[in-house]
């Protein structure tokens, strides 16, 4: 199977002009500190000592809905299950008519471990402006019991299952970036713009590669 990067997973949809896709990820407190040290900066107090889940918002969208003077966004937690048997957590922050959605694959072992940290309330969400250094930081203020469904599944290790899950990932991304994939949280106001940040299933991808018999890898 040809390796794909997040940038390759963007497919055209009828709402393509109103949605964007970027890469997301988790950082532990230690990794976060090391990253700031490398660039000669101190960790900001609002994320110091916390795990973070980071994503990206286009600059114009950030200024309009997630900047320092914007109201606190509404948070929505949803799950989607794919034909291949993969389960995803979709964590949405909506401000006015604009949504940022995290697409989090729960079939990756390392991602599952990070979601357990999220369930314990030890994580901050960081939405970074695509241009510049501005970022909005949010505590996970929704009912954390909503994450319980994410913790009952073990990550798959079977080669055929992993292949199916990796192959269908582009379709999942295409679906989640559609404007009507997550209904608007604001009364009488539809969703006009969406930014999707995808947590890549790195551990699962490596497991899949390692399970390919030698001599058949491309």
N, C-alpha and C positions, 0 to 999 in steps of 0.2 A: 504493500500500500504506500502510495506517495505521501510523504510528510507534508502537512499543511500548517501554515502559521495563521494567527488570528486575522491578519490582513487578507488572507486568501479565502476566508470564510464568509465574506460579505457578498451576498447575492442581490441582484436587482429585484425590487418589489415595487408595487404601485405607490408605496409611501417612501421610496428611497430618498427622495429629496428632503424629507422631513425627519430622517433618522440617520444616526451615525453609529459606528462600531469601533470600540477601542479595547485594549487589553487591560484586564484587572488583575489583582493579586492580593495575597495575604502577606503580612510581615509580622514576625514576632518582635517583642521588645528589643531583644539582642540584635536582630538583623536591622531593625530600625535605627538603633543607636550607631551601629557600624556604618550604615549608609550615610548618616549625617556627619559622622567623623570624617569620612572620606572626602567630603566636600567642605570641611572646615566649619561646620555649623553645629549648633546645639539643637537637641530635639525640643520642639515646642512643648510647653507645659500641658496643653490639652490632649496630647497623645503620648506623653512620656510615661513609660511603664505599662503601656497598653499594647495589645495586638491591634493591628489595623487591617481593614479591608479597603483597598483604594481603587478608584475608578476615575474616569476622565469625562469631563463635560466640555462641549465646544464653547469657545470664548463668549460668543454672543449670547448663548443660552445661559451660561453661568452668570453673566452680568445682569440678565433680565430676571432670573429666578433663584439663583443660589448664592448671590453675592452677600456682602456683610449687612446690607439693609433689607434683605429679603425675609419674608416670614418663614417660620419653621416649616419644613415640608411635611406632608402627610406620608406615612409609611405603610406599605402593603406587602404582605408575605404570601407567596403562592408557590405551588408545586406543579410541575408538568412531567408526565411520564411518556416516553417515546415508544414507538412500535418495537424498537430493539431492546426495550426493558430498562433504559436509562432513566434515572430520576434527576431532575434539576430543581434547584431552589431559585426562584426569581424574587429578588428583593428590590422593591420599587420605592423611590423617593419622588413625590410629586409636589411641585410648587407652581401655583397658578395652573396653566394648561400644559406645563412641560414636565416630562418624566425622565428620570434617570433609572435605568434598570440594570441590576447586576444579574448575570446569568452564571450560576454556580453549579458545576457538575458534581452531583453527590455520589457518582460511581468512581471517583478518584480517591484513593486512600488518604493522601495528604490533605486533600480538601475536606474530607470527612473529619479529620482530626482538628482542622481549623474551625469547622462549624461547631464542634463540641466546645471549643473555647468561646465561640460566639454565644452558645447556649448558656454558658456560665456568666455572661455579662461582662467579660473581660476584653471587649473589643470596641474600637471606634471605627466609624465609617468616614473615609476621607474622599471627598469629591474634588478632584484637581481641575483647575482651569487649564484648557488645552494650550493656552499661550500665557507665558509668565509663570509666576510662582504662587499665585493665589490658590487657596484651597478652603473648602468648607468642611468642618468637622462636626460629626453628629454622634451622640450616644445612641445605642440601640434601645430606643424607648418604647418598642412594641412589646406585646406579651411574648416573652421568650419561650413560653410553652408551645408557641406556634412552630418552633423548630424541632419539637420532639419527633415528628415524623421523619426527620432527616437522620435520626440517630439509630434507627432500628434496622437499617440495611448495611450489610457489609459490602465493601468494594469488591467487584468481580475480578477474578484473575484468569479466567478461561480465555484462551487465545481467540476463539471464534466470537465470543461475546464482546471482547474488547474491540475486535475489528469492526463488528457491527455498530458499536457505540461511536467509534471514531469516524466511521464513514457517514453516519447520519448527523454528525455535529453541524455541518454547514446548513442543513435544513432547519435544525433547531434555532440556530442564530437568525436565519432568514425569518422564521416565524415570530421570534420574540421581538424583532425590530419593527414589526408592523404596528402602526399606530393603535389599532384596536385590540392588540394582544392582551393588554391589561386595561380594563375599564377605568375611566377617569374617576378620581377620588373626590373631585370638587363638584358640588351640586351645580347642574345646569351648565357645565363647562367641559367640552370635549378635550381630548388630548390633541394638541397641535404640533408637538415636537417631542422626539424621543432620542435619548442617547443610551446606548447599550454598552456595558463594559463586561467582557467575557473573561472569566477565570479559566485559563487553559488547563486541561487535564494532563499535566506534565508527567506525574508519576504513572498514570495509566498508560500514557504513550510509551514511556520507557519500558514498562512491563510487557507491552505488546511487542516492542522491538526485540526484547530479550527472548521472547517466546517463539520468535520466527526461527525455524531450523537453519543452521549454518549452511551456506551455499545457495540459499534462496532469497537472501536479503538483497534489495536493490538500492 
